[in-house]
C-alpha cells in the first residue's frame, strides 16, 4: 500500500466548475500536510498547507480529517490556468522528508 | 528573492559515466533536500542536510550516490558510476530552520538521462 494515495484522474471539468480532490495517508503519526501543484515538466510549487481546522485561500479550500487520515482540496470557479497535476504531500512525524502522492491531473476546458 | 536553482537543467550521459548535479538553496535556508522522480513513479525523498550535516539519508538508493554540502551553502549530488535506472528528474528543495510546518520550496530540477 502506498503511503499517500491519490486518484490519478484525469479530471476534465469545464471552466467555472467546482472540483474536489481527495487523498489518504497511511502514517497516523504524520504531522504536516500540503497540496503542491506541478505543471508539465516543471517543479512542484507549494499551493497551500493544510491545517486541522481547515483553511481557505481564495478559490481553494483544504480540509484535513486526522481520524480518517484523509485530506481534500476543493477548487471553486475553475480557471483554465488551474490545469495542472495536484500533489498531496505529507510530512511523517519526526522527519522533515516529504512523502508525495502520485498526483491528480486536472484539465479545465473552455 | 531568488528561488532554489539547479544546474544543469538536463544531462545525458552513458552508463558507467559520472555526473554531478548542483543545487543552490534559497539564501538563509539551512535545510536542503534532494528528491528524485523516476518515470511513472511519485517523487521520492533522497536525503536532507541541515547546514553542512547530513540529517537523514535514508532515501539514498545505494553507494553510487554521494551528496555533499561543504560550507553549508550549495550542495552537490554525484552519481558514480551511473546506471540506466538512475534516469529521472532530480529535484532540490530548501526550507527555513524555524519553519515549523516544514514547507519546502523546490528548484526546477535536473533531468538526467542515462543511455
Contacts between the chains, C-beta under 8 A, distances in Angstrom:
chain1	res1	chain2	res2	distance
A	2	B	42	7.7
A	4	B	42	7.7
A	32	B	101	5.2
A	32	B	102	5.1
A	34	B	103	7.1
A	42	B	108	7.0
A	43	B	91	6.0
A	43	B	106	4.1
A	43	B	107	6.1
A	43	B	108	5.1
A	43	B	109	5.5
A	44	B	43	7.0
A	44	B	91	7.4
A	44	B	106	5.1
A	45	B	106	7.1
A	46	B	103	5.9
A	46	B	104	7.5
A	46	B	105	6.7
A	49	B	101	5.3
A	49	B	103	6.3
A	87	B	43	7.5
A	91	B	102	5.0
A	95	B	48	7.8
A	95	B	56	5.9
A	96	B	31	6.4
A	96	B	33	7.3
A	96	B	48	5.5
A	96	B	55	7.2
A	96	B	56	7.0
A	96	B	95	7.3
A	96	B	102	5.3
A	97	B	33	7.1
A	97	B	45	4.0
A	97	B	48	6.0
A	97	B	56	6.0
A	97	B	58	7.5
A	97	B	59	6.7
A	98	B	33	7.7
A	98	B	35	7.6
A	98	B	45	6.4
A	98	B	93	7.9
A	98	B	102	7.5
A	98	B	104	6.2
A	99	B	45	7.2
A	100	B	35	8.0
A	100	B	42	4.7
A	100	B	43	4.2
A	100	B	44	7.4
A	101	B	42	6.3
A	102	B	41	7.4
A	102	B	42	4.3
A	103	B	42	7.2
